[in-house]
Amino acid sequence: GSAPSPLAPPSPPLGDGALDALTRALESLALNPVDEATFDLRLPRGPARARVYEPRGRASPPALVLAHGVHRLGIDEPRLVALARSFSAAGLRVLTPELSNLADYHIDRADADTIGEASLAFAPWCARQKVGFVGVSFAGSLGLLAALDPRYERAFAFVGTVGSYYDLAQTLRFLATNEARGPDGHDPRLTAHDYGALVLAYDHADEFFAPGDREPARRALRLRLHERHDESLAAAESPDLSPDAASTLRRLFKGWDEPLRRRFLEAIEHNRDQLDALSPRERLRDLGPMAFLLHSADDNVIPPTETEWLARALPPEKRGAVLLSRAMAHANLKGGAAAERWALVEWMAALLDAGAREPRVSDLDRPFLFGPRTGAVRRPRVHSGATAPPIPGRIQSGWDCDGVGARRRAPTRRPVRPRRRRLKCAADRPAARLRTGLRYAWRGTCPARSE
C-alpha cells in the first residue's frame, strides 16, 4: 500500500484565489494605518519596480516579501494590493517586487533570482537577519527555487506558497487532460481552465506557429489573456497571419480539440528539461527555511494535488502548517463551516508567528534601496526618523535623499537614551492580533481602528 499522506486530515486545498479569503481574514485586524511607496529596487540584475507597505506606528516590524502570480498588472493587481495592505495593517512591513516575466505570462528562472535578490536586499534594510516570503500561484514555486539556491537561502526565514506547483510539467499535463493524481493516487476530478493552454501557447509560440506567424499570433494571444476578447478575435483574422495560424488561434480561443491537445502534450515533452529546471520536486529535501503550504479545493489552474506532492516531499522538520481548505474557491471566499474558516485563521497565525520570531539585527549601515522614479519617491520611516534607532553609546548614522539616489550623512555624536523596554504580551504578537480581530469580525463587531 501507499505511504500515509502527511496531510491530516486530507481536506481539499486552496490556490491563487485564496487572495480574497486571506485578505478578509486580515482586514478585521487593521490596527495600524498603512503607508505605501513605489520605487525602483536596486538589485544586481538591475532595477526592479517594487512597492513597500509600512505599518504606521510600529517600530521595526517583521518583514515579508509578497510575490504576485501570472498577471499582467503585476504588483498593481488589486487582490495582491489588498492582501499586502492587510498584512501590513496586521503589523508587517511588506515588499512586493515586480516579476517582469510572470507579468508577461512567462514562467522563467530569472524571476526566482529577482525574488532571491529582493529578499537579500530587504532583510538588512528592515534590520532583520531574514525575511518571510509568500508567493501566489506560480510565484510560490519560484520562491521555493530561490530558497533552495545557495546564493539566496540565508535571506529566508520561511516560505509560504498559495496554490503553487510541485512539478510544472505535471501541472501543464493537467491543463490538457484534466487528470491530476495525488501521492496516494486519488484524482480530484477537476475540469482545467482554458487559460493554461493560452499561457503555454503564448510562452512557446515556436511550438504552435511558423516563424512568420509568431509575433502576430502572440499579439492575438496577449489580447486574449488580457481579457480583450473582441480585439483578440480581430487580431486572429489579421492578414499578417497564415490561414493555418489563424485556424490554430480560433481553436485555442474555443477550447480543446484532440489535435490541439496532442500538440500541447508534445510541446510539454519537448520542453521537459526546461520545465524540470523550473520545478522544486526532489530538491525540496534540501530546503533550509520552514515551508507553509496553502491550496484551494477546486483550483482548476494548478490542481490541489500539487500541494499534496509538495507536502510529501518536504522533510518533516521543515514542513510548517499545511492547509487544504474547503472554505475557498479559486477566486473568492465560499464561506463554509466555522471549523473550515478557523483552520484558515490558524494557518495564517502560524505564518505570522514564524515572521515575528525572526530576530532583529543592528540598524546601522543598512542599504538604501530607492532609485530614481517619477513622482514622490521616499524611504518609509523605520523608527522615528530616517536615522538609525537609538543605541546607547554608539555613533548615529543616517542617509540623505537627493531625489535621485542616496548619500551618506557625516556621522554625528548625539546624546541618546535607551528605548523603554516594551512588555511582551500575547496581544503584541501578530498571530494573537489576527485571532483577536477575527473573533470580533465573526461576532459582527470590530475593534476600534486608529487613523
C-alpha positions in Angstrom: 0.0 0.0 0.0 1.0 3.7 -0.3 2.6 5.6 2.5 0.3 7.6 4.7 -0.2 11.2 3.5 1.4 14.0 5.6 -1.8 16.0 5.2 -4.1 15.2 8.1 -7.0 15.4 7.7 -7.0 15.1 3.9 -9.4 18.0 3.3 -9.2 19.6 -0.2 -6.8 22.6 -0.8 -6.6 26.3 -1.7 -4.9 28.3 -4.6 -4.4 31.7 -6.3 -7.9 32.8 -5.5 -7.1 32.4 -1.8 -6.0 36.1 -2.0 -9.6 37.2 -1.3 -10.0 34.9 1.7 -6.6 35.8 3.2 -7.4 39.4 2.8 -10.8 39.1 4.5 -9.1 37.1 7.3 -6.6 40.0 7.8 -8.8 43.0 7.2 -10.5 42.8 10.6 -7.1 43.5 12.1 -6.5 47.0 10.6 -5.0 48.2 13.8 -2.2 50.1 12.0 -2.8 52.6 9.2 -0.5 51.7 6.3 1.9 54.0 4.3 2.9 52.9 0.8 5.7 53.9 -1.5 6.5 52.7 -5.1 10.1 52.8 -6.1 12.9 51.2 -8.1 14.6 48.4 -6.1 18.3 48.3 -6.9 19.3 44.7 -7.5 22.4 43.1 -9.0 20.3 42.1 -12.0 19.2 45.8 -12.5 16.4 48.0 -11.1 13.1 46.3 -10.5 9.8 48.2 -9.8 8.6 47.5 -6.3 6.2 48.7 -3.6 6.6 48.8 0.1 3.8 48.8 2.7 4.7 50.2 6.1 2.6 49.8 9.2 2.5 53.3 10.8 3.5 53.5 14.4 5.2 50.1 14.5 9.0 50.2 15.3 11.0 47.6 13.2 8.1 45.2 12.4 8.7 41.7 10.9 9.4 41.8 7.2 7.6 39.9 4.4 8.2 39.7 0.7 5.0 39.0 -1.2 5.1 37.9 -4.8 2.3 38.1 -7.4 1.3 35.4 -9.8 0.9 35.3 -13.6 -1.0 38.5 -14.2 -0.4 41.5 -16.5 -0.9 44.0 -13.7 2.0 42.6 -11.6 2.3 44.5 -8.3 -0.8 46.6 -9.2 -3.1 43.6 -9.3 -6.0 44.7 -7.0 -6.2 41.5 -5.0 -2.5 41.5 -4.3 -2.6 45.1 -3.3 -5.4 44.4 -0.9 -3.6 41.4 0.6 -0.4 43.4 1.1 -2.2 46.2 2.8 -3.9 43.7 5.1 -0.6 42.0 6.0 0.9 45.4 6.7 -2.2 46.5 8.8 -1.6 43.4 10.9 1.9 44.6 11.7 4.3 43.5 9.0 6.5 45.6 6.6 5.7 44.2 3.2 7.7 44.4 -0.1 6.1 43.4 -3.4 8.7 43.2 -6.2 7.6 43.2 -9.8 8.3 39.9 -11.5 8.6 41.0 -15.1 8.3 37.6 -16.7 5.3 36.5 -14.8 3.6 39.8 -15.6 4.2 38.9 -19.3 2.9 35.3 -18.9 6.3 33.7 -18.9 7.5 31.3 -16.2 11.2 31.9 -16.0 14.1 31.2 -13.7 15.0 34.9 -13.8 12.0 35.7 -11.6 13.3 33.3 -8.9 16.6 35.3 -9.0 14.6 38.5 -8.6 12.8 37.0 -5.5 16.1 36.0 -4.0 17.9 39.3 -4.6 14.9 41.3 -3.4 14.8 39.2 -0.2 18.6 39.6 0.4 18.3 43.4 0.0 15.1 43.8 2.0 16.4 41.9 5.1 19.2 44.2 6.2 17.2 47.3 5.3 14.5 46.1 7.7 17.1 45.3 10.4 16.3 41.6 10.1 18.6 38.7 9.6 16.0 37.1 7.4 12.6 37.9 5.9 9.5 35.8 5.3 8.2 35.1 1.8 4.7 34.4 0.5 4.2 33.6 -3.2 0.9 33.4 -5.0 0.3 30.7 -7.6 3.4 30.1 -9.8 5.4 32.6 -7.8 5.3 30.4 -4.8 7.2 27.7 -6.6 9.7 30.2 -7.9 10.2 31.3 -4.3 10.9 27.7 -3.3 13.6 27.6 -6.0 15.1 30.9 -4.7 15.2 29.4 -1.1 16.9 26.3 -2.5 19.6 28.4 -4.2 22.8 28.7 -2.1 23.1 32.3 -3.1 19.8 33.3 -1.5 18.9 30.7 1.1 20.2 32.8 4.0 17.7 35.5 3.3 14.6 33.4 4.0 13.0 32.9 7.4 10.2 30.9 5.9 8.5 30.3 2.5 4.7 30.4 2.2 3.0 29.1 -1.0 -0.6 29.8 -2.0 -1.8 27.5 -4.7 1.7 26.6 -6.1 3.0 23.7 -8.1 5.4 20.8 -7.3 6.1 19.6 -10.9 5.4 22.1 -13.7 5.2 19.5 -16.5 2.7 17.6 -14.3 0.6 20.8 -13.9 0.6 21.5 -17.6 -0.5 18.0 -18.4 -3.4 18.5 -16.1 -4.4 21.6 -18.1 -4.5 19.4 -21.2 -6.1 16.2 -19.9 -8.0 17.2 -16.7 -6.1 14.4 -14.9 -4.2 15.0 -11.6 -3.0 12.3 -9.3 -2.0 12.9 -5.7 0.7 10.9 -3.8 -2.0 8.4 -2.7 -3.3 8.0 -6.3 -6.6 9.9 -5.9 -7.9 12.3 -8.6 -9.9 15.4 -7.6 -11.7 15.2 -10.9 -11.5 18.9 -11.8 -12.1 20.5 -15.2 -9.0 22.5 -16.1 -9.2 26.2 -17.1 -8.6 27.0 -20.8 -6.3 29.8 -19.5 -3.4 27.3 -19.2 -3.4 26.4 -22.9 -3.3 30.1 -23.8 -0.3 30.7 -21.5 1.6 27.7 -22.9 0.9 28.7 -26.5 2.0 32.3 -25.8 5.1 31.2 -23.9 6.1 28.6 -26.5 4.7 30.1 -29.7 7.5 28.4 -31.7 5.8 25.0 -30.9 2.5 26.1 -32.4 3.2 28.7 -35.1 5.6 29.1 -38.1 8.3 31.7 -37.7 6.5 34.3 -39.8 3.3 33.9 -37.7 4.8 34.0 -34.2 4.7 37.7 -33.5 1.1 38.4 -34.8 -0.1 35.2 -33.1 1.5 36.3 -29.8 -0.2 39.6 -30.1 -3.6 38.0 -30.5 -2.9 35.6 -27.6 -1.8 38.5 -25.4 -5.1 40.4 -26.1 -7.0 37.2 -25.1 -5.0 36.8 -21.9 -5.8 40.5 -21.1 -9.5 39.6 -21.5 -9.9 41.8 -24.5 -11.9 39.2 -26.4 -13.2 41.2 -29.3 -9.8 42.6 -30.1 -8.2 39.2 -29.9 -10.7 37.8 -32.4 -10.0 40.6 -34.7 -6.2 40.1 -34.3 -6.7 36.4 -35.1 -8.1 37.4 -38.5 -5.2 39.7 -39.3 -3.8 39.5 -42.9 -0.3 39.1 -41.3 -1.3 35.5 -40.2 -1.3 32.5 -42.5 -4.6 30.5 -42.8 -3.1 27.7 -40.7 -2.1 30.1 -37.9 -5.5 31.8 -37.9 -7.2 28.4 -37.6 -4.9 27.4 -34.7 -5.8 30.7 -32.9 -9.5 30.2 -33.4 -9.3 26.7 -32.0 -7.3 27.9 -29.0 -9.9 30.5 -28.3 -12.7 28.0 -28.4 -11.1 25.3 -26.2 -9.5 21.9 -26.7 -9.8 19.6 -29.6 -7.9 16.4 -30.0 -5.2 17.5 -32.5 -4.5 20.6 -30.4 -4.3 18.5 -27.2 -1.7 16.3 -28.9 0.4 19.3 -29.9 0.1 20.6 -26.4 1.4 17.4 -24.8 4.2 17.1 -27.4 5.3 20.7 -26.5 5.4 19.7 -22.8 7.6 16.7 -23.6 9.8 18.7 -26.0 10.5 21.2 -23.2 10.7 18.7 -20.4 14.3 19.6 -19.3 13.3 23.3 -19.1 10.2 22.5 -17.1 12.1 20.3 -14.7 14.6 23.1 -14.1 11.6 25.3 -13.0 10.2 22.6 -10.6 11.1 22.2 -6.9 10.4 18.5 -6.9 13.0 16.3 -5.3 15.2 19.2 -4.4 12.8 20.1 -1.5 14.7 17.7 0.8 17.5 20.3 0.9 15.2 23.2 1.8 16.5 25.4 4.7 13.6 27.5 5.8 10.2 26.3 7.0 7.5 25.9 4.4 3.9 26.8 4.8 1.5 25.4 2.2 -2.0 26.5 1.2 -4.2 25.5 -1.7 -7.8 25.7 -2.9 -10.1 22.7 -3.1 -11.3 23.5 -6.7 -8.3 25.3 -8.1 -8.6 24.5 -11.9 -5.3 26.1 -13.0 -2.8 24.5 -10.6 -4.6 21.4 -9.1 -4.7 20.9 -5.4 -2.7 17.6 -5.7 0.4 19.7 -6.3 0.4 20.9 -2.7 0.0 17.4 -1.6 3.1 16.4 -3.5 5.0 19.4 -2.0 4.0 18.4 1.5 5.1 14.8 0.9 8.5 15.9 -0.5 9.3 18.3 2.4 11.4 17.0 5.3 9.1 16.7 8.4 11.1 19.2 10.3 10.7 21.8 7.5 7.0 21.3 7.0 5.1 24.0 8.7 1.3 24.4 8.5 -0.3 22.7 5.5 -3.9 23.7 4.8 -6.3 22.0 2.3 -9.4 24.1 2.8 -13.0 23.7 1.7 -13.6 27.3 2.6 -12.0 28.6 -0.7 -12.9 28.8 -4.3 -10.4 29.7 -7.0 -11.0 33.4 -6.8 -13.2 34.1 -3.8 -14.3 33.0 -0.3 -17.0 30.4 -0.4 -17.8 30.6 3.3 -18.1 27.1 4.8 -18.3 25.8 8.3 -16.8 27.6 11.2 -14.1 24.9 11.6 -13.0 25.5 8.0 -12.7 29.2 8.5 -10.9 28.8 11.7 -8.4 26.5 10.0 -7.5 29.3 7.7 -7.0 31.6 10.6 -4.7 29.1 12.3 -2.7 28.7 9.1 -2.2 32.5 8.8 -1.4 32.7 12.5 1.3 30.1 12.2 2.8 32.1 9.3 2.7 35.4 11.2 4.3 33.8 14.3 7.1 32.5 12.1 7.8 36.0 11.0 7.6 37.5 14.4 10.2 35.1 15.8 12.9 36.3 13.4 15.4 38.4 15.5 16.4 41.9 14.7 20.0 43.0 13.8 21.7 46.3 14.1 20.1 49.0 12.0 23.4 50.8 11.3 24.7 50.8 7.7 21.7 49.1 6.1 21.4 49.8 2.4 19.3 52.4 0.8 17.0 50.7 -1.7 15.3 53.5 -3.6 16.3 54.7 -7.1 15.1 57.4 -9.5 11.4 57.3 -10.3 8.9 59.9 -11.4 6.6 61.2 -8.6 7.2 61.1 -4.9 10.0 58.7 -4.0 10.7 58.4 -0.4 12.1 56.0 2.1 9.4 54.8 4.6 10.4 55.6 8.1 11.6 52.7 10.1 11.7 54.3 13.5 11.0 57.9 14.5 13.0 59.3 11.6 15.4 58.5 8.7 18.3 57.8 11.1 19.3 54.6 12.8 17.4 53.8 16.0 19.0 55.0 19.3 21.7 52.7 20.5 23.4 53.8 23.8 27.0 54.9 23.3 27.1 54.5 19.6 27.6 57.0 16.7 24.3 57.6 14.9 24.4 57.3 11.1 21.8 58.3 8.5 21.0 58.9 4.9 20.0 62.0 2.8 18.0 61.6 -0.4 18.8 63.9 -3.2 15.8 62.9 -5.3 17.9 60.6 -7.5 19.7 58.3 -5.1 21.1 58.4 -1.6 24.3 59.7 0.0 25.7 59.1 3.5 25.4 61.9 6.0 28.5 62.6 8.1 28.2 60.7 11.3 27.5 62.8 14.4 27.5 62.0 18.0 24.4 62.9 19.8 23.0 62.2 23.3 20.8 59.1 23.1 18.6 57.4 25.7 17.9 53.7 25.8 14.5 52.9 24.5 12.0 51.9 27.1 11.7 48.1 27.3 8.3 47.0 26.0 6.3 44.4 27.8 5.8 41.3 25.9 2.3 40.0 26.0 0.2 37.7 23.8 -1.7 40.7 22.3 1.5 42.1 20.9 2.2 39.1 18.7 0.9 39.2 15.1 -0.8 35.8 15.3 -2.6 36.7 18.5 -3.7 40.0 16.9 -5.1 38.1 14.0 -7.1 35.7 16.1 -8.5 38.6 18.2 -9.5 40.6 15.1 -11.3 37.6 13.6 -13.2 36.9 16.7 -14.5 40.4 16.5 -15.3 40.1 12.8 -17.2 36.9 13.1 -19.3 38.3 16.0 -20.3 41.2 13.8 -18.2 43.8 15.6 -14.8 45.2 15.1 -12.2 46.8 17.4 -11.6 50.5 17.1 -9.1 51.5 14.5 -6.7 54.3 14.9 -6.5 56.6 12.0 
